[in-house]
Amino acid sequence: MQELTEQELLERVSRPQEGSFAVFLYTPFCGTCKVTERMLDIIMTMLPALPVVKCNINFFPQITREWQISSVPCIVILEQGKEKEFMYRMQSVDELYRKLLPLNRM
């Protein structure tokens, strides 16, 4: 899972032709974020081409305001540069896998 800067994320969002992708927003000292990242690591092992990036929300004030992020961990699914879905509750690897599977470009 590639980590992006705010500028890199804004550039990627502004290019809707790139297709759908997910953004995992976290903070480094959040225990729940670490559990979610581990779940994503398991999913990325099964689907290495899955377009998921991660961003430390502490360095994303513009995105936090624009997307109105209320807490972390948060996974934002984007389609054609627009926010489609915000996920704040990740119950299991299976549930997260089913939500992210449509993004697989294989």
PASEBA-1860 file (N, C-alpha, C; in nm, 3 decimals):
! residues 106
1> MQELTEQE> 0.085/-0.116/0.000/0.000/0.000/0.000/0.090/0.123/0.000 ~ 0.076/0.203/-0.102/0.159/0.322/-0.117/0.107/0.435/-0.029 ~ 0.199/0.507/0.035/0.162/0.624/0.114/0.178/0.748/0.028 ~ 0.075/0.832/0.025/0.078/0.953/-0.057/0.086/1.078/0.029 ~ 0.142/1.184/-0.029/0.137/1.316/0.033/0.004/1.379/-0.006 ~ -0.030/1.490/0.059/-0.156/1.556/0.026/-0.157/1.601/-0.120 ~ -0.045/1.654/-0.168/-0.037/1.700/-0.307/-0.055/1.582/-0.404 ~ 0.009/1.470/-0.375/-0.005/1.352/-0.462/-0.149/1.303/-0.465
9> LLERVSRP> -0.215/1.303/-0.349/-0.354/1.259/-0.344/-0.444/1.355/-0.421 ~ -0.425/1.485/-0.403/-0.506/1.583/-0.476/-0.487/1.569/-0.626 ~ -0.365/1.543/-0.670/-0.339/1.523/-0.813/-0.409/1.398/-0.864 ~ -0.403/1.292/-0.786/-0.468/1.167/-0.829/-0.620/1.182/-0.834 ~ -0.677/1.251/-0.738/-0.822/1.274/-0.736/-0.864/1.361/-0.854 ~ -0.777/1.453/-0.895/-0.812/1.543/-1.006/-0.800/1.476/-1.143 ~ -0.751/1.350/-1.145/-0.742/1.274/-1.271/-0.843/1.160/-1.267 ~ -0.971/1.188/-1.291/-1.074/1.082/-1.280/-1.055/0.968/-1.379
17> QEGSFAVF> -0.980/0.991/-1.486/-0.958/0.885/-1.585/-0.876/0.770/-1.527 ~ -0.813/0.792/-1.412/-0.735/0.686/-1.348/-0.822/0.575/-1.294 ~ -0.949/0.600/-1.279/-1.039/0.497/-1.229/-1.062/0.506/-1.080 ~ -1.132/0.408/-1.030/-1.169/0.404/-0.889/-1.052/0.357/-0.803 ~ -1.046/0.409/-0.681/-0.947/0.364/-0.586/-0.994/0.398/-0.445 ~ -0.926/0.344/-0.346/-0.962/0.367/-0.207/-0.846/0.435/-0.135 ~ -0.882/0.520/-0.037/-0.784/0.590/0.044/-0.806/0.550/0.189 ~ -0.703/0.497/0.253/-0.706/0.463/0.394/-0.646/0.579/0.471
25> LYTPFCGT> -0.729/0.646/0.550/-0.686/0.759/0.631/-0.664/0.712/0.774 ~ -0.550/0.745/0.832/-0.514/0.695/0.964/-0.432/0.799/1.039 ~ -0.408/0.772/1.167/-0.307/0.844/1.245/-0.212/0.739/1.302 ~ -0.086/0.772/1.319/0.013/0.672/1.360/-0.009/0.612/1.499 ~ -0.069/0.685/1.592/-0.083/0.634/1.729/-0.221/0.578/1.758 ~ -0.302/0.555/1.655/-0.438/0.503/1.670/-0.434/0.349/1.664 ~ -0.473/0.284/1.773/-0.472/0.138/1.777/-0.568/0.076/1.678 ~ -0.687/0.134/1.664/-0.786/0.083/1.569/-0.736/0.099/1.425
33> CKVTERML> -0.661/0.205/1.400/-0.602/0.226/1.267/-0.502/0.114/1.236 ~ -0.425/0.073/1.336/-0.327/-0.034/1.316/-0.396/-0.167/1.285 ~ -0.509/-0.193/1.351/-0.587/-0.315/1.323/-0.641/-0.309/1.180 ~ -0.695/-0.194/1.141/-0.748/-0.178/1.004/-0.637/-0.194/0.902 ~ -0.520/-0.138/0.930/-0.408/-0.152/0.835/-0.367/-0.298/0.822 ~ -0.370/-0.371/0.930/-0.338/-0.515/0.924/-0.440/-0.589/0.839 ~ -0.569/-0.554/0.853/-0.673/-0.616/0.770/-0.647/-0.583/0.623 ~ -0.611/-0.458/0.595/-0.582/-0.420/0.457/-0.459/-0.493/0.403
41> DIIMTMLP> -0.359/-0.514/0.488/-0.240/-0.590/0.446/-0.278/-0.731/0.404 ~ -0.368/-0.794/0.478/-0.415/-0.929/0.443/-0.486/-0.927/0.308 ~ -0.573/-0.829/0.288/-0.646/-0.816/0.162/-0.549/-0.788/0.047 ~ -0.450/-0.702/0.071/-0.353/-0.670/-0.035/-0.266/-0.791/-0.070 ~ -0.248/-0.882/0.023/-0.175/-1.006/-0.006/-0.256/-1.092/-0.103 ~ -0.388/-1.094/-0.083/-0.475/-1.172/-0.172/-0.497/-1.102/-0.306 ~ -0.504/-0.969/-0.305/-0.530/-0.891/-0.426/-0.424/-0.782/-0.440 ~ -0.303/-0.816/-0.483/-0.194/-0.718/-0.486/-0.218/-0.599/-0.580
49> ALPVVKCN> -0.306/-0.613/-0.679/-0.332/-0.505/-0.772/-0.443/-0.410/-0.724 ~ -0.496/-0.436/-0.605/-0.605/-0.353/-0.552/-0.556/-0.209/-0.535 ~ -0.627/-0.113/-0.593/-0.582/0.027/-0.586/-0.620/0.093/-0.453 ~ -0.535/0.071/-0.353/-0.556/0.130/-0.221/-0.429/0.205/-0.183 ~ -0.447/0.329/-0.138/-0.334/0.409/-0.090/-0.364/0.447/0.054 ~ -0.259/0.489/0.127/-0.282/0.531/0.265/-0.225/0.670/0.286 ~ -0.286/0.742/0.381/-0.248/0.879/0.409/-0.261/0.907/0.558 ~ -0.157/0.965/0.616/-0.160/1.009/0.755/-0.241/1.138/0.760
57> INFFPQIT> -0.359/1.132/0.818/-0.452/1.245/0.815/-0.397/1.369/0.886 ~ -0.297/1.352/0.971/-0.236/1.468/1.038/-0.175/1.566/0.939 ~ -0.141/1.519/0.820/-0.079/1.604/0.719/-0.174/1.639/0.605 ~ -0.307/1.621/0.626/-0.405/1.641/0.520/-0.517/1.736/0.563 ~ -0.486/1.858/0.603/-0.592/1.948/0.651/-0.695/1.982/0.543 ~ -0.651/1.999/0.420/-0.744/2.035/0.312/-0.840/1.919/0.284 ~ -0.789/1.799/0.274/-0.872/1.681/0.248/-0.969/1.659/0.364 ~ -0.919/1.674/0.488/-1.004/1.656/0.606/-1.124/1.749/0.601
65> REWQISSV> -1.100/1.874/0.565/-1.210/1.973/0.555/-1.303/1.940/0.438 ~ -1.246/1.921/0.320/-1.327/1.900/0.200/-1.413/1.774/0.210 ~ -1.356/1.667/0.261/-1.428/1.540/0.270/-1.504/1.526/0.401 ~ -1.487/1.622/0.491/-1.553/1.622/0.621/-1.529/1.492/0.697 ~ -1.401/1.456/0.710/-1.363/1.333/0.781/-1.390/1.355/0.930 ~ -1.469/1.267/0.989/-1.509/1.285/1.128/-1.425/1.204/1.226 ~ -1.361/1.096/1.180/-1.277/1.016/1.269/-1.190/0.923/1.185 ~ -1.095/0.863/1.252/-1.011/0.762/1.188/-1.020/0.634/1.270
73> PCIVILEQ> -1.001/0.519/1.210/-0.968/0.498/1.069/-1.086/0.528/0.978 ~ -1.052/0.569/0.857/-1.155/0.595/0.756/-1.103/0.546/0.622 ~ -1.186/0.475/0.551/-1.154/0.435/0.414/-1.253/0.504/0.323 ~ -1.200/0.581/0.229/-1.284/0.654/0.135/-1.269/0.587/-0.001 ~ -1.381/0.547/-0.059/-1.381/0.489/-0.193/-1.416/0.602/-0.290 ~ -1.330/0.621/-0.388/-1.350/0.727/-0.487/-1.376/0.665/-0.623 ~ -1.473/0.721/-0.692/-1.502/0.681/-0.830/-1.501/0.805/-0.916 ~ -1.421/0.805/-1.020/-1.408/0.917/-1.113/-1.382/1.048/-1.040
81> GKEKEFMY> -1.293/1.043/-0.941/-1.252/1.162/-0.869/-1.351/1.213/-0.765 ~ -1.460/1.144/-0.743/-1.563/1.186/-0.646/-1.573/1.084/-0.534 ~ -1.594/1.134/-0.413/-1.611/1.044/-0.299/-1.743/0.969/-0.313 ~ -1.736/0.837/-0.312/-1.855/0.755/-0.325/-1.902/0.702/-0.191 ~ -1.806/0.657/-0.109/-1.842/0.592/0.017/-1.735/0.618/0.122 ~ -1.780/0.643/0.245/-1.691/0.661/0.359/-1.716/0.545/0.455 ~ -1.611/0.474/0.490/-1.623/0.361/0.582/-1.546/0.395/0.709 ~ -1.617/0.397/0.820/-1.554/0.426/0.949/-1.548/0.304/1.039
89> RMQSVDEL> -1.621/0.200/1.005/-1.628/0.081/1.089/-1.586/-0.039/1.006 ~ -1.475/-0.098/1.044/-1.424/-0.215/0.974/-1.437/-0.334/1.069 ~ -1.538/-0.414/1.050/-1.565/-0.523/1.143/-1.476/-0.645/1.121 ~ -1.451/-0.678/0.994/-1.375/-0.799/0.966/-1.305/-0.788/0.832 ~ -1.208/-0.876/0.812/-1.137/-0.881/0.685/-1.236/-0.915/0.573 ~ -1.327/-1.009/0.601/-1.424/-1.051/0.501/-1.513/-0.935/0.455 ~ -1.565/-0.858/0.551/-1.651/-0.745/0.516/-1.574/-0.641/0.435 ~ -1.452/-0.611/0.477/-1.370/-0.514/0.406/-1.334/-0.564/0.267
97> YRKLLPLN> -1.303/-0.691/0.256/-1.272/-0.754/0.128/-1.388/-0.737/0.030 ~ -1.510/-0.766/0.076/-1.627/-0.755/-0.011/-1.652/-0.611/-0.055 ~ -1.622/-0.514/0.033/-1.641/-0.373/-0.003/-1.538/-0.326/-0.106 ~ -1.415/-0.377/-0.094/-1.308/-0.332/-0.182/-1.293/-0.414/-0.310 ~ -1.348/-0.532/-0.314/-1.333/-0.621/-0.430/-1.373/-0.557/-0.563 ~ -1.480/-0.477/-0.571/-1.513/-0.415/-0.699/-1.404/-0.323/-0.755 ~ -1.310/-0.279/-0.671/-1.202/-0.193/-0.717/-1.091/-0.270/-0.787 ~ -1.091/-0.402/-0.773/-0.983/-0.484/-0.828/-0.980/-0.471/-0.979
105> RM> -0.864/-0.440/-1.033/-0.848/-0.418/-1.178/-0.800/-0.539/-1.253 ~ -0.805/-0.655/-1.193/-0.751/-0.775/-1.259/-0.834/-0.819/-1.375
END
